[in-house]
Amino acid sequence: MPYQFKNIFVYQSAVEKALIDPEAFWGEIAANFHWFSPWKKVMNCKMELAEFNWFQEGKTNISYNCLDRHLTERGAQTALIFEPNDPNEKAQHISYTELHARVSQMANVLKANGIEKGDRVCIYLPMIPELAISVLACARIGAIHSVVFAGFSATALASRIQDCTCKLIITADGGFRGNKELDLKIIVDEALLSCPSITKSLVVKRTHSTINMLSGRDYYLEDELQKVTTICEAEIMDAEDPLFILYTSGSTGKPKGMLHSTGGYMVYAGYTFQNVFDYQEKDVFWCTADIGWITGHSYSVYGPLLNGATTVLFEGIPSYPDFGRFWEIIDKHQVNQFYTAPTAIRSLAKEALSWVEKYDLTSLRILGSVGEPINDEAWHWYHKNIGKENCPIVDTWWQTETGGILISPLPNITKLKPAFATLPLPGIKVALMGEEKQELIGNEVSGSLCIKFPWPSIARTIWGDHQRYLETYFTAFPGYYFTGDGALRDEDGYYRITGRVDDVIIVSGHNLGTGPIEEAINDHTLVAESAIVGFPHDIKGSALYGFVILKEEHTDHGKLREEINQIISDQIGPIAKLDKIQFTSGLPKTRSGKIMRRILRKIAEGELENFGDISTLLNPELVAEILKDKR
Ligand code: WTA
């Protein structure tokens, strides 16, 4: 079976093969990668126990597959195009040969600084080439990378470092983002005060700002690179050896360190990149996601490089120096596939069309969307004004936990339907579950979105807490992986994702658990209790609405709101700030003391009546009070 579904016939036969003989299907896909020695068994999984083994006893290395494997055929080809924040700074083109050398050199620096296979390395960098290089260098020597998005606060960074006891951190003096400078090293210094596991920090010079360097702990990367060679053989890794940890918010408690393993992740990232984006030789692919998120891991770095593609890394933001920045980059680098989030599309769609019309976008062949449901209006704007009605839009549904895209149209194969992620990819078996925990059969149904058969890149565990992994994803519907999302299946069998059914809210494409934000707010000395819900927002998709009970009345609500948002910013990051804060004397609760979020959600959404069944509500008089003061 070919690795690439060139037409509908090949696609249909793949769908059939995957259904009838999944092991043979995945074995044939995996054979397109380099294995130092072959696997003995394709899969050995127990969904109920969340035990997943793929390509058992196979030996490989993902950095070898991303780099070494391409050297003879495409050594001179550009692997990475780096587009800096400032359009006046020159873009960099890094060839496969150069990237191979730089990754190997970086890997040697890690080794020279005591990093061994299995050690955790935290990466806290802006979107500069060193970020991709660090990721690949860890993979090369079998160190487990844990990339933390450079917008997270010192407290959030520290908790992620502590959770998986990282030994070393790679950071920068600072970063450029629009007209702002990020003080990364200052944040790291603060975080490391409570991270005894870190013995070394390697610092990239990016902004050349003045920073403190702690003797014996902090080293400039450029000095360290001088001390080593550019030759470093890739470590032979077992297919199930861990590759990386990436944290995602849960509805309660601390963030979950999702652990991905080497072989399955590699096969699935490569397979989905090739097919979902219909990658052809010499195409230039651009995914705008930061490598701090799973989208950046799978589709800015690993997926493209596994396929010998050219991938664009962009340091900046869509609105700097003006609203034409994305379109200018597409024109400048003749981008063929462009993959971004609905929130970015919505924010640019509200600006003048002249920003788009200034640039030549005819190089584009495929457009992608990810991270949250794309609404009809945004879909049509994207299709018409960016794709000029010539480019299929792949609305890709997936999660940090799934490692790669699970539901998406395939360009020129799947008939598109705006705002529908359409169909699962060959090899993926989706189920919708009803209230009685039964699988809903047939079309025109909606329920909880589950996956009922393992796939190679499913997360292996939550770092250090397999029990939490089981409870979060595998107990709601025994034998199924529960995604936390709701979805409907229409008359054509197409899937539309309707949003989260748990207490995670997606703000501008970022998952935010309500629990951790409430905990942060409750740390304010005047706050007794709080509850967060989401409400629809034109650009962000959802925004956060906080209901806060004070310990005692306070006259300056404006100041309190600022302080509460500051605490959230300090403990999590600016992305989790609340759009609206309402002070109230109580929260609607059930007789058993549980907050009735359903009612708060309705109020935040602007509903004035129709709160559904409120028979279990302990304090109905509160609802009128909350409605009166609604913001
Ligand atoms: C949401 C991002 C609708 C969904 C890859 C999921 C989507 C969560 C889509 C995972 C889409 C992602 N349509 N919703 N095409 N893609 N989501 O872990 O709620 O950052 O569960 O992974 O984003 O977010 P995460």
Residues whose N, C-alpha, C, O or C-beta is under 5 A from the ligand:
A	BS01	WTA	I294 S369 V370 G371 E372 P373 I374 D395 T396 W397 W398 Q399 T400 T483 D485 I497 R500 G509 N511
